[in-house]
C-alpha cells in the first residue's frame, strides 16, 4: 500500500538544492556534468563512432530482403529479382540517416537560440542523467544500443532530446520520423542529425518489401550499437494525456533480440513535457472538428518572425525525465517465464507465435508508458489550469486560487506524483508560482482587476485548450477519480436509503468504468497476463473477472481516499466489508454532496467530462438505430456525433465543454465496437458501390417487442455516472429536431 507520509518525505528530501537539477541551456552546467559523469559531449559524442552509411548499404543483403528477391525471381525471372533488389536499395536510401559533425554543430546552435528565446530552461534531474551516463558507458563497452522511447506532445520533441543527448555526450540517437517531416532543406538537415524517415502507413503494393527494409535497417543500427529513438504513441497527443501505444516499430526493435541476432539492447522511457506547448491552439481546432493539418515542421518554422520579436521565456520551462533503463533481453526472459507459469501457457513462445509476440509487445509498450507517467512531473500551468476548470463558480479570487493551487500541489505529492523543478523548493512562494503559470497560460485566462481582489476565470472559448494542461496531471489521480465517480453514483442512487455501500459492489462498478475508459488512460497493470479482455454480451457482465492489477489500484486509491477523509471503510458488510456514506449524509444537511469533501468534488470533475462524452455517443447510437439512419464510415459518424454534442453543450443540456471533443467521442465509438455493441459492416450503397456502415451487433438488436432494450440499459448505466444524473434530462427529453439535424435521415 502507498504510504502518503513516506511520499511527502521522499519528495521533500529531493528538494534540497538547485544541484538536484541541470539546465542543458546553461553551458557551464553542462561542462560540470561532463566532469561529474566522465563523458564528453559535442564533437566527442560517441554517435560519431557509428558507421551510419554501412548500416544503410547492407540492407539489400539482409536475409528477409534476399528472400523477397528470390520469390520475385520465382515469379518473374532474373529481371524481377534485379528490380526488387533495386527497389530495396532505393527504399534503404530513403531511410538512411547519419549524424555529421558540422550539421550537428549548426543545428545545435540553431536549437539553442530557439530554446533560449522561447523557454526559460531545458531541465533534467541530475541523478537521472548520471544513471543514464553510467548506462551509456556500459552500453558502449558491450556494443549495445540504447532505445529511447519518449512521450510525444510537440513537434520539437525531436529536437529537445537530440540536442540534449548530443550536448551531454550520451550518444545522439537515430530518430524514426514520419516522412511528412522530410521537407526541402529542413528534411536534409534533420537527416544529417540522425533522422530516418518512415511512412505513416506500411500498406501499399510494396508493403512487404518496405516492411522488410525498415526491419533490416533497424537491425543494422542495433548490430552497430547505434542508439535509436522513436515515439511509442506514434503521433502527438492532442489532449495532454498519453495515447495508447503503437507496437509496430517496437516489434522491429525487439525482433533481432528475440531471434538472437542482437544479444541485447537497453530501453529507456522518457517523459518530455512543457510548461507551455506551442501547438495547443492547433490541437484545439482539430479536437473541435476542424480538418487535421498534415503534420510538419512548417507550423513551428513559420513562427520564425515571432521568434525574433517575442519576449524571452514565453512558454516557461521544458522538463525531461528518464525512467530507469532496463535490458530488453531480461524483460523478454522474465515475461516468458511469467507467461509459462500461467496454466495452459506452458508453450508460450513469442519467437514463433504471432499472438504470443503481440502479447509481449503490448506488455512492454504499456510498461514503458506506465514508467513515463511515473516519472512525469506536474507543472505550475497544470496546477492552475486544473483549479480553474474545477472551479464551480464563474471565477475565482486571487487568494482562493493561490490556496487551491497550494492544496493541489500537496495532493499531487500525497498521491505519489512529482512536482516540476519550479515548485520543488521551500523558498518558492505559491503566489510566484501562480503568477508564472498565469503568464505562460496568457490569453487562456481572463483577469478582472479593479475589484476588491483580482478575479480569474477561463477566457471565453478556452475550456478546450486549458483542459490540455489539466490532462497533464490527470494520471496522478485517475484511480481515485474512478472510485469517487462510482461513489457519487451510489449516493445519488441511494440518497438517504442506506448508510453504506458494499465494497465488492463498488469494485464491480470500478471495473465497469475502467473498461469503459480503457482507451483514455494508461492504467497501472494495463497489459494483463490474459491479454485483451473478452467481448461481453452485455453491460452487466463488465464487472466480472476483476484482474489483480485493478484490485491493487482500487485498494491503493481507497486508502488515499480514507486518509483524505473522503470516506470511511467499515468491517461490516456481506461481501468483504463496506464503504461508509456517513460523510455524505452529514453533507446533505449542509446543502448537498458539494459539501461532502472538496477532494471528492475535485476528483469527480477529473473524469465527469469523459463520462459525458461516452454517454453522448450512446445517446447518438440510440437515435441513429431507432430511426434507421445509415452512417457510412467512422469519420462521418464522429463528425455527426460531435455536432450533436456541441449543440447540446451550448443549449445547456450537457455541462462540460470538453465532452464535445472529437478525441473522446472517437475513442468511445471504437470502445463500443471492441466491446461488441456496434460494428462496421460492408454493404452496398445506393449506386451499387461498396460501403462500410455502422450497425448494431445482433446481441443488442433484440426482438420487436423489446428492440434496443439492452442499448437503452447500457446508456442508462453510463448516464448514472454523470454528475447529478437524476436531475438531468435523458435523450428522450431532448428536442427531437436537434438529433434530426445532426444525423439527417439518410438511408440506403
Secondary structure, DSSP 8 states (H G I E B T S, - for coil): ---HHHHHHHHHHH-S-GGGEEETT-HHHHHHHHHHHT---GGG-GGGGS-HHHHHHGGGGSHHHHHHHHHHHHHH-HHHHHHHHHHHHHHHHHH---B-HHHHHHHHHHHHHHHHHH-SEEEEEHHHHHHHHHHHHHHHHHT-EEEEEE--SSTTHHHHHHHHHHHHTS---EEEEEGGG--TTHHHHHHTBTEEEE-S---STTHHHHHHHHHHHHHHHHHTT--EEEETTSS--SSSS------HHHHHHHHHHHTTSS--EEEEEEEEEESS-TTHHHHHHHHTT-------SHHHHTTHHHHHHS-TTTT-EEEEEE---EEHHHHHHHHHHHHHTSTT-TT--TTT-HHHHHHHHHHHHHHHHHHHHHH-EE-HHHHHHHHHHT--SS-EEHHHHHHHHHHHHHHHHHTT-EE-GGG-STTS-HHHHHHHHHHHHGGGEEEE-SSSS-EEEE-TT-HHHHHHHHTTTHHHHHHHHHHHHHHHHHHHHHTTS-SEEEHHHHHHHHHHHHHHTTTT---TT-S-TT-S----SSGGGGGSS--HHHHHHHHHHHHHHHHHTS-EEES-SSSS-EEE-HHHHHHHHHTSGGGT-HHHHHHHHHHHHHHHHHHHHHHHHHHHHHTT---BSHHHHHHHHHHHHHHHHHHTSS--GGGG-HHHHHHHHHHHHHTTSEEEEEEE-TTS-EEEEEEE-HHHH--GGGTTHHHHHHHHHHHTTSTTGGGS--GGGS-HHHHHHHH-----
